[in-house]
Amino acid sequence: MIADFVRILRAADIRVSPAETLDAAEIFDTIGFDDRQILKHALGQTLAKTETEKLAFDEAFESYFRLPEETPPPMAAAQEEGESDDKSAEQNSGEGQPQEGAQNGGDTSDSPEGGAPQSLTDMLENNDTAAMQAAMQQAATEAGLANAKLFTQQGMFSRRIMEAMGLAELEARIRQMNEGGETEKADKLREGRARLFDAVQDFVERQIAMRTKNAGRLLREDALSRIRLSNLDKSDMKIMRELIRKLAKRLASRHSRRRKKAQRGVLDIRRTMRANVAYDGKLFNLAWRRVKVERPKLIVLCDVSGSVAAVSRFFLMFLYSLDEVMPKTRSFVFSNRAGEITDVLQEGDLEEAMENALRQYGGGSTDYGMSMMDLAEATLDAVDKKTTLMVLGDARSNYGDPGHLVLKEFYERAGRVIFLNPEPETVWDTGDSEMKKLGAYCTHKQTCNSVKHVERVLDDLLRLSS
């Protein structure tokens, strides 16, 4: 149950880690379901972190752990009629007494001491709402309701749940009553069956609604993460910005954990003994070996001319969302001349800074040779084996100097030179493309034209640098 509830929370856009899932399972085992409010409070403290998540958690909890008493009793009318029948049966004698005894025999299944589980017929005749709710939950698990994805599956899963609860036996009992002349009782069971089916449909609808919450948005985000950034529609810009923030946060979290783990080191025996000399060798203070983890020194050169500008824009937005784990970054953009925008991106609004950079450096004919020289003049003296140079561009130099000889100097000094080309590899080296010359002085080159590609590139860079 806890795994299914966690899936519901994730569908509601609540981040739940595997460790938090284990904590929630412990809460289930410790508290149980006797006190619903305590269970809700304990799970909320464990699984919901922000105010928005707490509101979403409350809604998901109330929907998922809906009390049986909150479900309209499916046989309320039948119970009243049953009570009147019992009274009239008590007034009858002779032939009425065996029928009353048979009815009492059915009631024993509902007694606390009764070990045999009730059938669906018994639950409807006894109006046992709690038992029906429990049977519905069990039947939903058997029917695989957790795998429901579409509202068009509501009828199918409702029928499966009814069958798992004992629909065939109930219908056989109704036929038996009709054939035996007990038409009034058969009509009551038929009405109870109809009410139960409505309750099951309502239950399935709520379950599918919980499981498919935000499904449309998540589907759209997945599609946008794979689409070529040059084909992105302006109406999707807001979704794309949120997607980049989400992916960047995930990357930062992943690599900050790895870095923290690397910094733990091992016990430094010598320093520990020296630190505890005053305590007669008793180890009150522990000293750990210090592990120095070098953050990557990154130089980025992005082409902001033509269709490459869209890719460069989102690449830099993604990159600067990772400043927590990659702070030593110098960023340059170019069309015919290269200019540094590092301070602008770090100090001001990221989107506004990108707009200004595109206006300032995006005009003019592309000149890789001159831009490479500008980059070398600004950074080459500081480049060493801890430096990674990353160039994002289509390598189309308008038949001019591609700057490959300048790139060769970076290649000889830097640890890595990475070339990211938004164009498919099938069109490299066609027309005025100089990928062959530039690629000769790169440690790695690949196509990069979607958010998914950008995420993979930065993930690899952080993993190699940690």
Secondary structure, DSSP 8 states (H G I E B T S, - for coil): -HHHHHHHHHHTT----HHHHHHHHHHHHHHTTS-HHHHHHHHHHHH--SHHHHHHHHHHHHHHT--GGGS--TTHHHHHHHHHHHHHHHH--TTHHHHHHHHHHHHGGGSTT--S---HHHHHHHT-HHHHHHHHHHHHHHHTGGG---GGGHHHHHHHHHHHHTHHHHHHHHHHHHHTT-HHHHHHHHHHHHHHHHHHHHHHHHHHHHHTTTHHHHHHHHHHHHS-GGG--GGGHHHHHHHHHHHHHHHHHHHHHHHHHHHH--B-HHHHHHHTGGGTT---S--B--------EEEEEEE-STTHHHHHHHHHHHHHTTTTT---EEEEEESSSEEE-HHHHHHS-HHHHHHHHHHHHS-S---HHHHHHHHHHHHGGG--TTEEEEEES--B-TTS---HHHHHHHHHHSSEEEEEESS-GGGTTSTTB-HHHHHTT-SEEEE--SHHHHHHHHHHHHHHH-
